[in-house]
Amino acid sequence: VPKPKEEGSTHLAVPGVYFTCPLTGAILRKDQRDACIREAILSHFSTDPVAASIMKIHTYLDNIHLHPEEEKYRKIKLQNKVFQERINCLEGTHEFFEAIGFQKSLEQHKEQLLRAEPMRATLARQRRVFRPSPLASQFDLPADFFNLTAEELKREQRLRSEAVERLSVLRTKAMREREEQREMRKYTYTLLRVRFPDGCLLQGACCVLAMLPRVPSALLTFSWDAAVLADIRAAGTQPDSSVLKPELLSAIKKL
């Protein structure tokens, strides 16, 4: 695993981990993500207050689900100005929150609420294409790909505490191995490069993939399956020299 480079380095593969706001399309840093989404939802009240209220409720419920240990997501101040002006005005708000465990089922706009999803910023791919290079497997990454958020650190600490408690319980070797695998350091984001048969490299940021080791960077090599290649040649054709789209190749650079 490569060590994170200093933020001022001019040789970083990407400047950091970025996200795209689903409402505005703005590109956001990790530390800007939540605040900007909240602001975008509030701005949406002027055009569609019902949809914006539902977004806010869903996003709040998503925070409760993802961060059950956070005290700030367990309480709602009814006197809060934003709550009074944006959410409390909807019929059934108190009944809905009571039904999910606070104190009060949203009848009006119920179907719209059930179909809606929480507002989440999507990871910006930062897609780039490079010419064949002997540096394909070398990654200089910023700290974003290594640092853990406060919530992730709390979750890791909770998992460690649970692991200590399990030490007093008799377990089989298979059980221990599964637990050790789960407790391995998990990175959230990966900078992925795919090397194609012509040597060109396609790079993009992504969330960690289940079928890959949990690492901050990885190089995958694409090659034709021998049987597929034989079928293509048997049909009297040859595979394209490049599988990348022309618009990608037009922006190719040197790594």
GIFENGI-V838976 format. One record per pair of residues at least 24 apart in sequence whose C-alpha atoms are under 8 Angstrom apart, sorted by the first residue. I is the first residue (numbers start at 0). J is the second residue. Records with the same first field share a line. If there is no record, write none. Layout:
I: J + J
//
This chain:
0: 214 + 215 + 216
1: 138 + 139 + 140
2: 140
3: 139 + 140 + 141 + 142 + 144 + 145
4: 139 + 140 + 141 + 142
5: 141 + 142
6: 141 + 142
10: 139
11: 138 + 139 + 140 + 141
12: 138 + 139 + 140
13: 125 + 140 + 141
14: 140 + 141
15: 140 + 141 + 142 + 143 + 144
16: 122 + 123 + 143 + 144 + 188 + 204
17: 122 + 123
18: 120 + 121 + 122 + 123
19: 120 + 121 + 122 + 123
20: 119 + 120 + 121
21: 118 + 119 + 120 + 121
26: 123
32: 120
36: 118 + 119 + 120
44: 85
48: 85
49: 89 + 108
52: 85 + 86
53: 112 + 115
54: 115 + 116 + 117 + 118
55: 117 + 118
56: 117
57: 115 + 116 + 117 + 118
58: 116 + 117 + 118 + 119
59: 117
60: 117
61: 117
66: 150
74: 101
122: 204 + 205 + 206
123: 204
124: 203 + 204 + 205
125: 202 + 203 + 204
126: 201 + 202 + 203 + 204
127: 201 + 202 + 203 + 250 + 251
128: 199 + 200 + 201 + 202 + 247 + 248 + 250 + 251 + 252
129: 199 + 200 + 201 + 202 + 251 + 252 + 253 + 254
130: 198 + 199 + 200 + 251 + 252 + 253 + 254
131: 197 + 198 + 199 + 200
132: 198 + 199 + 253 + 254
134: 254
135: 192 + 200 + 218 + 254
136: 217 + 218
138: 216
144: 186 + 187 + 188 + 189 + 215
145: 186 + 215
158: 182
184: 213
185: 213 + 214
186: 213 + 214 + 215
187: 213 + 215
188: 215
189: 214 + 215 + 216 + 217
190: 215 + 216 + 217
191: 216 + 217 + 218 + 219
192: 217 + 218 + 219
193: 218 + 219 + 220 + 221
194: 218 + 219 + 220 + 221
195: 220 + 221 + 222 + 241 + 242
196: 221 + 222 + 223 + 240 + 241
197: 240 + 241
//
